[in-house]
Amino acid sequence: MKKLIAAFSLIIMSAVLVAGCATKTSDTEKLPVKVLILPAFEVEKMAGDFPGEAQYYYEAYLQGGEEFDLEGGSGDRKIYYKDGVALCLISEGKVSAALNAKAVLTDERFDFSDAYVIVTGCAGSAAGYGIMGDVYVITAAVDYDLGHKADPREMTEESDTTWFHDENYDRTASVMLNKELADKVYDMVKDVPLETTELTSEYLEQAFQGEEWANRQPQVLKGTAVTGDNFWKGEYDHENALLITETYGCPDPYAITDMEDIAACEAVDSCGMLDRLIVLRDSVNLDLFAPGMTPEKLWGPKVNDELASDDSEESFDIFATSMKNNFEVGRIIVEAIMNGEL
């Protein structure tokens, strides 16, 4: 009987050891990620045509690597991987961006334990602070949709803003990024030379004559991202964005409006990686209407204005140039991470 018990115990111990080895082997087989790049979209192909938010990064770091179907996300997405760099398109809008970012970060095929996350893509500049072609190191993200908002036609008191703060939403309405990391990244890239186009420069010069903020070359700036689920423009919402940024005590001015940042920040934070998150945005349009432009002219049912083109009514021909600016800044950050400098 004792021999049977001893034999049985040996079998159990062996099984435990095998299970432990299997777990350890599984862990070692995970693909190690040093940099995870999360753009929202690509225009068409991942390489070789008109660039969207991912193409320059894909061509530099992922082309010829492995592809994996994203599991547990929304839409038909892939994770691209090569030599410690991973990239996934997380889609536009807060819901899809949060779902897809979380799905990537919890994918058991990859080891993100030492990874930095770079959320990147295009955005609209806050007129009065930035211009098209600028690149921004984001230091805080705020939610444009949380709180209360009225249509200006419903307002009974004259006001430049139509947004009303509600402290019940404060817990999830803003995310402050790692200041030490953001400052270090900014110092690393602040002097990167950026390009513009003749058409875009002419527009800025004519539309904002004598305005120092508008009549300059693009540059790298720090600022706050105001994230909304709709693509808005106009003076009321510009003032709302300024008020929202001030209300939540962000360390740097309202710089850009986008559709993903607050959601991606929340997803990264939920995985305990907020201290290793970098958000990098480039500007392809402004948050105010160009002189003579109206919502109906720009977005009406018979209008087919492709923002990601060289002949857009809204972004002129700056889109591809601005995405290249983003990459020229971003590649310095990627390579610093890969070299252990961050």
Secondary structure, DSSP 8 states (H G I E B T S, - for coil): -HHHHHHHHHHHHHHHHHHHHHHHHHHHHSEE-SEEEE-S--SS-SSSSS--SSHHHIIIIITTSEEEE-SSSSSS-EEEEETTEEEE---SSHHHHHHHHHHHHT-TTEE-TT-EEEEEEEEEE-TTT--TT-EEEEEEEEESSSSEE--GGG-SS--S--EE--GGGHHHHEEE--HHHHHHHHHHHTT------HHHHHHHHHHTTT-TTTSS---EEEEEEEE-SS---SHHHHHHHHHHHHHTT-SS-EEEEESSHHHHHHHHHHTT-GGGEEEEEEEEEESS--TT--HHHHHSTT----SSSSSBTTTBT-HHHHHHHHHHHHHHHHHHHHTT--
